[in-house]
Amino acid sequence: MLRLADLAELVRAPAALTVPGDVLAGAVAAGNLRPARVAGLAASSVAIYWAGMALNDWSDRDLDATERPERPIPSGRVTPRTALTLASALTATGLALSALSGGRATLRASALVAATAWTYDLAAKNTPAGPVVMATARALNVLVGAAPNPCAALRPAVAIGTHILATTVLSRGEVHGANPAPSRAALAITTAITAATATRGPAMAGVGAGLYGWAVGRAQSAAAKEPSADNLRRAVGAGIHGLVPLQAAWCARGGAPLVAVGLLGALPLARVLARKVSPT
């Protein structure tokens, strides 16, 4: 019998707490924080994110049967057909919410996010272009919040996209480990993002950037010293949760410190829930 807990594991449900901050960072940068709009676009992005997670496991079902047999599909708790149907339904839901919340401009931006996510899962993931495609999807998600003025949010989009690029590269060693080079490169990228985000920003931006650099950089440093599969999984998990203080820092830089505080308040909850459902 299909259980809600199995579907939650399939879509990495708690990890979606890292998604609304993309939209908020874009909306703050564009000066468009209308509550109904932002709430709708955040819900849209969460639906598309969950769709991508379900599609990821559908695409990886044969590989997971060997490498991660405990996952919902290879363990038999969720059928491949259910996963694909859920991915399709969540994508359609996300696009509908985007259209209702922001009209044609946000729908176009959300459609690009969804198309990029599906491209990653179905075609690009195991190619050299995979990390770039994934990073593009998260950068575009920031621009959803800024639509119809995406240029206003280019800086937070680049920061968040670059962070995801480094995290996705690290994720390729989660099963078998890797050499130290990817972790060292990721640590250098994290250091650069931290400095660029905190420079010339208000105090709250510095707090967010500092939390980001400390949490993500510490895990990446451990992986650089010993790039085992366990350390790389921890670094990837830290990278996923590290999005929240990074998003908060950019909200503070955009003149919305209360939004930044609210985002930081969600971080402990995300970490607690990650002990129940893995974000990776």
C-alpha positions in Angstrom: 0.0 0.0 0.0 1.3 3.4 -1.0 2.1 5.6 2.0 2.5 9.3 2.3 5.8 8.9 4.0 7.1 7.0 0.9 6.1 9.9 -1.4 7.7 12.4 1.0 10.9 10.4 0.8 10.6 10.2 -3.0 10.4 14.0 -3.4 12.8 14.8 -0.5 9.9 16.8 1.0 11.8 18.7 3.7 14.5 19.9 1.3 11.8 22.1 -0.3 12.2 24.4 2.6 15.3 25.7 0.7 13.2 26.6 -2.3 11.1 29.6 -1.4 14.2 31.6 -0.6 15.1 31.7 -4.3 11.8 33.4 -5.1 12.1 35.7 -2.2 15.6 36.8 -3.1 14.4 37.6 -6.6 11.3 39.4 -5.5 13.3 41.5 -3.0 15.8 42.4 -5.7 13.0 43.5 -8.0 11.1 45.3 -5.3 8.0 43.2 -5.7 7.1 41.6 -2.4 3.3 41.5 -2.7 2.4 38.7 -0.2 -0.1 36.8 -2.4 2.3 36.9 -5.4 5.3 35.7 -3.4 3.3 33.0 -1.6 1.9 31.7 -4.9 5.3 31.7 -6.7 7.0 30.0 -3.7 4.4 27.2 -3.8 4.9 26.9 -7.5 8.6 26.5 -7.1 8.2 23.9 -4.4 5.9 21.9 -6.7 8.4 22.0 -9.5 11.2 21.1 -7.2 9.3 18.1 -5.9 8.5 17.1 -9.5 12.3 17.2 -10.3 13.0 15.0 -7.3 10.4 12.4 -8.3 11.6 12.5 -11.9 15.2 12.1 -10.7 14.4 8.8 -9.0 12.3 7.6 -11.9 15.2 8.3 -14.2 17.7 6.6 -11.8 15.6 3.6 -10.9 17.9 1.0 -12.6 21.1 2.6 -11.2 19.5 2.9 -7.7 18.6 -0.8 -7.7 22.3 -1.4 -7.5 23.7 1.6 -5.6 20.8 2.7 -3.4 18.3 -0.2 -3.2 16.7 1.4 -0.1 15.2 4.2 -2.1 11.4 4.2 -2.7 11.3 2.9 -6.3 13.9 0.1 -6.1 12.6 -1.0 -2.7 9.2 -1.5 -4.3 7.4 1.1 -2.1 6.7 3.4 -5.0 6.2 2.1 -8.6 8.0 3.8 -11.5 4.6 4.7 -13.0 3.5 6.5 -9.8 6.8 8.4 -9.7 6.4 9.6 -13.3 2.7 10.5 -12.8 3.5 12.4 -9.7 6.4 14.3 -11.4 4.0 15.3 -14.3 1.2 16.3 -12.0 3.5 18.4 -9.8 5.0 20.2 -12.8 1.5 21.0 -14.1 0.5 22.2 -10.6 3.6 24.4 -10.4 3.0 26.0 -13.7 -0.7 26.7 -12.9 0.2 28.3 -9.6 2.8 30.5 -11.3 0.3 31.7 -13.9 -2.3 32.4 -11.3 0.2 34.3 -9.1 2.1 36.4 -11.6 0.6 36.0 -15.0 2.4 35.4 -18.3 5.8 36.7 -17.2 6.2 34.4 -14.2 4.6 31.5 -16.1 7.3 31.8 -18.8 10.0 32.0 -16.2 8.6 29.0 -14.3 8.3 27.0 -17.5 12.0 27.6 -18.2 12.8 26.3 -14.7 10.6 23.2 -15.2 12.1 22.5 -18.7 15.6 22.8 -17.3 14.8 20.5 -14.5 13.3 17.9 -16.8 16.3 18.2 -19.1 18.7 17.6 -16.2 16.9 14.5 -15.0 16.2 12.9 -18.5 19.3 13.9 -20.5 22.0 16.0 -18.8 22.5 14.5 -15.3 25.2 12.0 -16.2 27.0 14.2 -18.7 29.6 16.9 -18.1 26.9 19.5 -18.6 24.8 18.1 -15.7 26.0 20.5 -13.0 25.7 23.5 -15.2 22.1 22.5 -16.1 21.2 22.0 -12.5 22.8 25.4 -11.5 20.9 27.1 -14.3 17.6 25.7 -13.0 18.2 27.2 -9.5 19.4 30.5 -10.9 16.3 30.7 -13.1 14.2 30.1 -10.0 15.5 33.3 -8.5 14.5 35.1 -11.7 11.0 33.8 -11.3 10.6 36.0 -8.2 11.9 39.0 -10.1 9.7 38.6 -13.2 9.0 40.6 -15.3 12.2 42.4 -14.4 14.8 39.5 -14.2 17.8 41.8 -14.7 17.2 43.2 -11.2 18.0 39.8 -9.7 21.1 38.8 -11.7 23.5 39.0 -8.8 21.6 36.8 -6.3 20.8 34.4 -9.2 24.5 34.1 -10.1 25.5 33.6 -6.4 22.9 30.9 -5.9 23.5 29.2 -9.2 27.2 29.1 -8.7 26.7 27.6 -5.2 24.5 24.9 -6.7 27.1 24.2 -9.5 29.7 23.4 -6.8 27.3 21.3 -4.8 26.1 19.3 -7.8 29.7 18.5 -8.7 30.3 17.2 -5.2 27.2 15.1 -5.4 28.8 12.9 -8.1 31.0 11.4 -5.4 28.2 10.6 -2.9 28.2 6.8 -3.6 31.8 5.9 -4.4 33.8 8.9 -3.1 36.1 11.1 -5.2 39.5 12.7 -5.3 40.1 15.9 -3.3 40.0 18.3 -6.2 36.2 18.9 -6.5 35.9 19.5 -2.7 38.8 22.0 -2.8 37.3 23.8 -5.8 33.9 23.9 -4.0 35.5 25.3 -0.9 37.2 28.1 -3.0 33.8 28.9 -4.6 32.1 29.0 -1.2 34.8 31.4 0.1 34.4 33.7 -2.9 30.6 33.7 -2.7 30.8 34.5 1.0 33.1 37.4 0.5 31.1 38.8 -2.5 27.8 38.5 -0.6 29.0 40.1 2.6 31.1 42.9 0.9 29.4 46.4 1.1 26.2 44.9 2.5 24.3 45.6 5.7 25.1 43.8 8.9 22.3 41.2 8.4 23.8 40.3 5.0 27.1 39.7 6.8 25.4 37.4 9.3 23.7 35.4 6.6 26.9 35.2 4.5 28.9 34.2 7.6 26.5 31.4 8.5 26.6 30.2 4.9 30.4 30.2 4.7 30.8 28.5 8.1 28.3 25.7 7.6 29.0 24.9 4.0 32.8 25.6 4.1 33.3 23.4 7.2 31.7 20.4 5.5 33.6 21.0 2.2 36.9 21.3 4.1 36.3 17.9 5.7 35.5 16.4 2.3 38.7 18.0 0.9 40.8 16.4 3.6 39.1 13.0 3.3 36.9 12.7 0.2 35.0 9.6 1.2 31.4 9.0 0.2 30.2 9.8 3.7 32.0 13.1 3.9 30.8 14.1 0.4 27.2 13.3 1.3 27.6 15.5 4.4 29.0 18.3 2.2 26.2 18.0 -0.3 23.6 18.1 2.6 25.4 21.1 4.0 25.3 22.7 0.5 21.5 22.1 0.3 20.8 23.6 3.7 23.4 26.4 3.1 21.2 27.9 0.5 19.0 29.3 3.2 21.5 31.7 4.9 22.8 32.6 1.4 19.3 33.5 0.3 18.8 35.4 3.5 21.9 37.4 3.0 20.7 38.5 -0.5 17.3 39.4 0.9 19.1 41.6 3.5 21.3 43.1 0.8 18.1 44.0 -1.1 16.7 45.9 1.9 14.4 43.3 3.5 16.1 42.3 6.8 12.8 40.9 8.2 12.5 38.6 5.3 16.1 37.5 5.9 15.4 36.8 9.6 12.3 34.8 8.6 14.4 32.6 6.2 17.0 32.0 8.8 14.3 30.9 11.2 13.4 28.0 8.8 17.0 26.6 8.9 16.7 24.7 12.2 13.5 23.1 11.0 15.0 22.0 7.8 17.9 20.4 9.7 15.6 18.6 12.1 13.4 17.3 9.2 16.5 16.2 7.3 17.2 13.6 10.0 13.9 12.0 9.1 14.0 12.3 5.3 17.4 12.7 3.6 17.7 15.8 1.3 20.1 13.9 -1.0 
